[in-house]
Amino acid sequence: MSTFLRGTMVLMGAVFLSKLFGFVFRIQFVRIAGEEAVGIYSAAYPAFIFFLSLIQLGLPIAVAKITAELYAGKKHAEIQSLMRKVWKLTWLSIFIFGPLLFFTIPYIATSLLENANISTTLYIGLFTIPIAAFGGILKGYFQGLAKVEETAWSQLIEQFFRIALITWLLPYVVNQSSPGATAAAAMSLALLAELASFLYLWYKYKRVKQTTEKVVTYPTTPILEVALPSAGSRLFGSFTWFLEPIVFIKALAVAGVTAVAATNLYGMISAVYIPLLLFPAFIPYALSIVLVPAVSDARARSNRAMLQERVSLAMRVSAITGCFAATIFYLHGEHIVRVLFHVTEGKGYMQLLAPVFFFYYIQSPLHAILQAMHEAKAAMMNSIYGGLGKLFVMFVLASQAGIEEKGAILAIGFGVCLTSFLHMATLRQKKEAGIGFTFFAIPYLLFIIVTILRPVIWPLAEMPWVADSFVTGLMIFAGLIVFGQIRLTDIRLLRKLIKKT
């Protein structure tokens, strides 16, 4: 258990820095590029992620899971054979899907997103995908070996280069008369950052790779049995995200909003509000990365007690994270947005998003546990239902005059809640996991209590946002101790792990 926790803490710290760098990148990008260029980049980015998911075919998850199982059995020759097979499958996917995606970009930009300026950004994003795909394979390999430091450092390197390039190079190429060119330049800088991350991973891979004289051929079928269901889940999730700006723009057009105005509005929501809400997700994200090999390892050893201990700890930490994040963003989110991004529009968005994003913070660990317990297909179907529900509700509400973008925000929250509860229902059926619905009940109840009492005890916005948020955080922390969600044993364990690090 100590190894699991130490690995999680190392990765958590690195992902925190990565998220912090990414957050700084967002601030710099919004301030330097301008609202319209940010809107174009934000509308193109979901398509880029969908392209990447299509080409990856879920292979990084398969590599992490299978490598963890083979490493537990000390089957080093099989691991190297697995990697050789996965390299070939990735190249095959690039050659099949790459040209197809290349020729669909004009249609996506002009007909679906209704903005021809997006096409150049998408072309550059397509050339970034092979680098990102191979980098994902290497990350899966290191995750399977429980070498979280390599994955963490690669993320830090990528974000560092993104911030440096955006800060020092983008101002020289910003074209206020051509927001499309500015967005394309930003995507080009993202390509360079992705390349720097990949080169680091490749260097570490060459040093870590164990060569054996034994020659084996790892079969393709077991790889695809893990990869394809995982690919289906991620592919559909990225596909619904790809459809999100399309449905958003089309629905607002029905309500009488122009395509350019809708693109700018979508850019503000997806580049300002959503990233701010996602910032605390570095904790559950780190847990989800470690959980796939950790739970797979516990199942391979038939150690039910270890499995339940890891699952319980991961979900409790994720729920506590959600409690802190949802409460602070509900009470102080609008103030934080004004200070950091200099954005004064969108009043009330945080109050709509924060209560439902509590469930986002528990979603990725739930998904990781299901994958590790051979329930990737169920996780995929849950994501499908959540994605379809989000898009349907988005079009219905956002197309109504007077509701418009707030209806789209409610739809995003609906999709998050639906997927999370379906994941919980699926995992509850796996008796060996020993988890139900109660792990989030007390943290969510505390969120409701603090949001009601905090303005009564101490009026909001009378202090700088950092101090204001700190007071709220202290109230939450005290409540978590009173309700037994943070225990003295947790603090002792944390001190012990820090000394060992």
Disulfide bonds with the S-S distance in Angstrom:
none
